[in-house]
Amino acid sequence: MSDLILTVTCPARRGIVAAISSFLAQNGCNITDSAQFDDLESGRFFMRVSFQDEDGRGAEALQAGFAPVAEDFQMEAAIYDSAHRMRVLLMVSSFGHCLNDILYRWRIGALPIDIVGVVSNHMTYQKLVVNHDIPFHQIKVTPANKPEAEARLMEVVRETGAELVVLARYMQILSDRLCSEMSGRIINIHHSFLPSFKGANPYKQAYERGVKLIGATAHYVTADLDEGPIVEQDTVRVTHAQSPADYVSLGRDVEAQVLARAIHAHIHHRVFLNGSRTVVFPASPGGYASERMG
């Protein structure tokens, strides 16, 4: 008996939930968790169902059997085995707090993923990555070689079978072509001062303006820099008594937490693209621990 996940998005209409639950019941499946959302503005329906395949038919057979239901309701539907560990490629530049956090969570099983490689435009974290028995790829990026560098990056994506690319503070702008080709499969993290405080030292600018909240945003990458559909956000309070260095330290901490939660939501198929926005279903009661740890 395996634990599977069904994700569905389609035009909203009556009878969708009944059709899904009837199909699962008729095929020896028992629903263990279900979440749905009917977006009245876009007219789209979203649903995520966790269920046990008690007859052992398997994800592929159930997906094929579900095809007539999906066609009837014009669904984009997929069935996943929750035991599958998504293949993830990490990218980093000179700031390592998010990379270190992901590696730690991966090592203790809090992020049940297969890290298939780390790409960087620097050598700063080569030893750290190799010591984790993870392939390290340095791809230098300059204005002159950017097309060649991105072509090499896509070679790494294909060679590793990466299903998700995570920009763990990778400080290079990706081309519109690459963003389009990898739509919905690249997650980025940045501080939430944009667009107010841009440039190399946003935390110093925030300190000088007396900012009281420091935040971070994780989003899917699109051609619009730092404006893709948001997956996860959070904030932490600061006071007049804290220094610019405190701002940086707190900012890095919240960035790492937000990115980890965004990755966790994506790999468990809890995120649905909804135009320029997302629908993100919460984890089951009990939080991360209630979802399969791999």
C-alpha positions as CSV (number, residue, x, y, z in Angstrom):
1,M,0.0,0.0,0.0
2,S,1.5,3.3,-1.1
3,D,0.8,6.9,-0.2
4,L,-0.1,9.0,-3.3
5,I,-0.9,12.6,-4.0
6,L,-3.4,13.9,-6.6
7,T,-3.2,17.5,-7.7
8,V,-5.9,19.1,-9.8
9,T,-6.6,22.5,-11.3
10,C,-9.5,23.2,-13.7
11,P,-12.3,25.6,-14.5
12,A,-14.6,25.8,-11.5
13,R,-17.9,24.0,-11.8
14,R,-20.2,21.8,-9.8
15,G,-19.4,18.1,-9.2
16,I,-15.6,18.2,-9.2
17,V,-15.1,17.0,-5.7
18,A,-17.7,14.3,-6.1
19,A,-16.1,13.0,-9.3
20,I,-12.6,12.8,-7.7
21,S,-13.8,11.1,-4.5
22,S,-15.9,8.7,-6.4
23,F,-13.0,7.7,-8.7
24,L,-10.7,7.1,-5.7
25,A,-13.3,5.1,-3.8
26,Q,-14.1,2.9,-6.8
27,N,-10.4,2.2,-7.4
28,G,-9.6,1.0,-3.9
29,C,-8.1,4.3,-2.6
30,N,-8.7,5.9,0.9
31,I,-8.4,9.7,1.2
32,T,-6.3,10.7,4.2
33,D,-6.1,14.5,3.6
34,S,-7.8,16.9,1.2
35,A,-7.6,20.6,0.5
36,Q,-9.4,22.7,-2.1
37,F,-9.9,26.3,-3.2
38,D,-12.3,27.8,-5.6
39,D,-11.0,31.2,-6.9
40,L,-14.0,33.2,-7.7
41,E,-11.9,35.9,-9.4
42,S,-10.2,33.7,-11.9
43,G,-12.9,31.0,-12.1
44,R,-10.3,28.3,-11.4
45,F,-10.6,25.4,-9.0
46,F,-7.6,23.9,-7.2
47,M,-7.4,20.7,-5.2
48,R,-4.7,18.5,-3.5
49,V,-5.7,15.0,-2.2
50,S,-3.5,12.7,-0.2
51,F,-4.6,9.1,-0.4
52,Q,-3.6,5.5,0.2
53,D,-3.6,3.1,-2.7
54,E,-5.0,0.1,-0.8
55,D,-5.2,-2.1,-3.9
56,G,-1.7,-1.4,-5.0
57,R,-2.5,-0.2,-8.5
58,G,0.3,2.4,-8.5
59,A,0.4,6.0,-9.6
60,E,0.8,5.4,-13.4
61,A,-2.2,3.1,-13.6
62,L,-4.4,5.4,-11.5
63,Q,-3.3,8.4,-13.6
64,A,-4.3,6.5,-16.8
65,G,-7.6,5.5,-15.2
66,F,-8.3,9.1,-14.1
67,A,-7.9,10.4,-17.6
68,P,-11.6,10.4,-18.6
69,V,-12.5,12.3,-15.4
70,A,-9.7,14.9,-16.2
71,E,-10.9,15.2,-19.7
72,D,-14.5,15.7,-18.7
73,F,-13.6,18.6,-16.3
74,Q,-10.8,20.0,-18.4
75,M,-8.4,19.3,-15.6
76,E,-4.6,19.6,-15.4
77,A,-4.2,16.6,-13.1
78,A,-1.2,14.6,-11.8
79,I,-0.7,11.7,-9.4
80,Y,2.6,11.5,-7.5
81,D,4.1,8.9,-5.2
82,S,4.8,10.7,-1.9
83,A,7.9,8.5,-1.4
84,H,9.5,10.1,-4.5
85,R,12.4,12.4,-3.5
86,M,12.4,15.3,-5.9
87,R,15.8,15.9,-7.6
88,V,16.9,19.5,-6.7
89,L,19.8,21.5,-8.1
90,L,21.1,24.3,-5.8
91,M,22.7,27.6,-7.0
92,V,24.7,29.9,-4.8
93,S,27.1,32.9,-5.1
94,S,29.0,34.3,-2.2
95,F,26.4,34.3,0.7
96,G,26.2,30.8,2.1
97,H,23.5,31.0,4.8
98,C,20.7,29.5,2.7
99,L,23.0,26.8,1.3
100,N,24.2,25.8,4.7
101,D,20.6,25.7,6.0
102,I,19.4,23.6,3.2
103,L,22.3,21.1,3.5
104,Y,21.6,20.8,7.2
105,R,17.8,20.2,6.8
106,W,18.6,17.7,4.0
107,R,21.1,15.9,6.1
108,I,18.7,15.4,9.1
109,G,15.7,14.5,6.8
110,A,13.7,17.7,7.3
111,L,13.9,18.3,3.6
112,P,13.3,15.0,1.9
113,I,15.0,15.8,-1.5
114,D,17.9,14.4,-3.6
115,I,20.4,17.2,-4.0
116,V,21.9,16.4,-7.4
117,G,24.4,19.2,-7.5
118,V,25.4,22.7,-6.6
119,V,26.2,25.4,-9.2
120,S,28.1,28.5,-8.4
121,N,29.8,31.3,-10.2
122,H,32.5,31.3,-7.4
123,M,34.6,28.6,-5.7
124,T,33.7,29.8,-2.2
125,Y,31.6,26.7,-1.2
126,Q,33.3,24.1,-3.3
127,K,34.9,22.3,-0.3
128,L,31.7,22.4,1.7
129,V,29.7,20.9,-1.1
130,V,32.2,18.2,-2.0
131,N,32.4,17.2,1.7
132,H,28.7,16.4,1.5
133,D,29.4,14.1,-1.4
134,I,27.5,16.4,-3.7
135,P,28.8,17.3,-7.2
136,F,30.0,20.9,-7.5
137,H,29.9,22.9,-10.8
138,Q,31.6,26.2,-11.1
139,I,30.1,28.2,-14.0
140,K,31.7,31.6,-14.3
141,V,29.3,34.3,-15.6
142,T,30.4,37.5,-17.3
143,P,28.5,39.8,-19.6
144,A,30.5,38.3,-22.5
145,N,29.9,34.7,-21.8
146,K,26.4,34.8,-20.3
147,P,24.7,32.7,-23.2
148,E,27.4,30.1,-22.9
149,A,27.1,30.0,-19.1
150,E,23.4,29.5,-19.3
151,A,23.8,26.8,-21.9
152,R,26.1,25.0,-19.6
153,L,23.6,25.4,-16.7
154,M,20.9,23.8,-18.8
155,E,23.3,20.9,-19.6
156,V,23.7,20.4,-15.8
157,V,19.9,20.5,-15.4
158,R,19.4,17.9,-18.1
159,E,22.4,15.7,-17.0
160,T,21.2,15.6,-13.4
161,G,17.5,15.2,-14.1
162,A,16.9,18.2,-11.8
163,E,13.1,18.7,-11.3
164,L,13.6,21.9,-9.2
165,V,16.3,24.6,-9.2
166,V,16.8,26.6,-6.0
167,L,18.6,30.0,-6.1
168,A,20.0,29.9,-2.6
169,R,21.2,33.5,-2.9
170,Y,22.6,33.2,-6.4
171,M,23.4,36.7,-7.4
172,Q,23.1,36.5,-11.2
173,I,20.1,37.5,-13.4
174,L,18.7,34.6,-15.5
175,S,17.7,35.3,-19.0
176,D,14.1,35.5,-20.2
177,R,14.6,32.4,-22.3
178,L,15.8,30.3,-19.4
179,C,13.0,31.6,-17.1
180,S,10.5,30.7,-19.7
181,E,12.0,27.2,-20.3
182,M,12.0,26.5,-16.5
183,S,8.7,28.2,-15.6
184,G,7.4,27.0,-12.3
185,R,10.6,25.0,-11.6
186,I,13.0,27.7,-10.2
187,I,12.6,29.2,-6.7
188,N,14.4,32.3,-5.6
189,I,14.8,34.0,-2.2
190,H,15.4,37.7,-1.5
191,H,14.9,40.2,1.3
192,S,11.5,42.0,1.3
193,F,12.9,45.5,1.1
194,L,12.4,45.6,-2.6
195,P,11.6,47.9,-4.3
196,S,12.4,50.5,-1.6
197,F,16.0,49.5,-0.8
198,K,18.0,48.3,-3.8
199,G,21.7,47.9,-4.3
200,A,24.5,46.2,-2.5
201,N,23.6,47.1,1.1
202,P,19.9,47.2,1.6
203,Y,20.1,46.4,5.3
204,K,22.2,49.5,6.0
205,Q,19.6,51.5,4.0
206,A,16.8,50.0,6.1
207,Y,18.7,50.7,9.3
208,E,19.2,54.4,8.3
209,R,15.4,54.7,7.6
210,G,14.4,53.2,10.9
211,V,12.7,50.1,9.5
212,K,10.9,48.0,12.1
213,L,10.3,44.9,10.1
214,I,12.7,42.7,8.2
215,G,11.3,40.2,5.8
216,A,12.0,37.7,3.1
217,T,10.2,36.5,0.0
218,A,10.5,33.2,-1.8
219,H,9.0,33.2,-5.3
220,Y,9.1,31.4,-8.6
221,V,11.5,33.0,-11.1
222,T,10.0,34.8,-14.1
223,A,11.4,37.3,-16.6
224,D,10.2,40.1,-14.3
225,L,13.1,40.3,-11.8
226,D,12.0,39.5,-8.2
227,E,8.3,39.8,-9.2
228,G,7.4,36.1,-9.8
229,P,4.5,34.3,-8.1
230,I,5.2,34.3,-4.4
231,V,5.4,31.0,-2.6
232,E,6.3,32.0,1.0
233,Q,7.1,35.1,3.1
234,D,7.8,36.0,6.7
235,T,9.0,38.9,8.8
236,V,10.9,39.5,12.0
237,R,10.7,42.7,14.2
238,V,13.7,44.9,14.9
239,T,14.1,47.9,17.2
240,H,16.0,51.1,17.4
241,A,18.5,49.4,19.8
242,Q,19.8,47.0,17.1
243,S,22.7,47.7,14.8
244,P,23.1,47.3,11.0
245,A,24.9,44.0,11.7
246,D,21.9,42.8,13.7
247,Y,19.7,43.6,10.7
248,V,21.9,41.5,8.4
249,S,22.0,38.6,10.9
250,L,18.2,38.6,11.4
251,G,17.7,39.0,7.6
252,R,19.8,36.0,6.8
253,D,18.0,33.9,9.3
254,V,14.5,34.7,8.0
255,E,15.7,34.2,4.4
256,A,16.9,30.7,5.2
257,Q,13.6,29.8,7.0
258,V,11.4,31.2,4.2
259,L,13.3,29.4,1.5
260,A,13.2,26.1,3.3
261,R,9.4,26.4,3.8
262,A,9.0,27.3,0.1
263,I,11.0,24.2,-1.0
264,H,9.1,22.0,1.4
265,A,5.7,23.2,0.0
266,H,6.9,22.7,-3.6
267,I,8.3,19.2,-3.2
268,H,5.1,18.1,-1.5
269,H,3.0,19.5,-4.4
270,R,1.2,22.0,-2.2
271,V,1.9,25.0,-4.6
272,F,-0.3,25.8,-7.6
273,L,0.3,28.6,-10.1
274,N,-2.7,30.8,-10.4
275,G,-1.7,33.5,-13.0
276,S,0.7,35.9,-11.3
277,R,-0.2,34.5,-7.9
278,T,-0.1,31.1,-6.2
279,V,-2.4,28.9,-4.3
280,V,-0.4,27.3,-1.4
281,F,-2.2,24.6,0.6
282,P,-0.9,24.3,4.2
283,A,0.8,21.2,5.5
284,S,-1.3,18.6,7.2
285,P,-2.1,19.0,10.9
286,G,1.2,18.5,12.8
287,G,3.3,20.5,10.3
288,Y,6.3,19.3,8.5
289,A,6.6,16.1,10.6
290,S,3.2,14.9,9.4
291,E,4.4,14.7,5.8
292,R,6.6,11.9,4.6
293,M,10.2,12.5,5.5
294,G,11.6,10.2,2.8
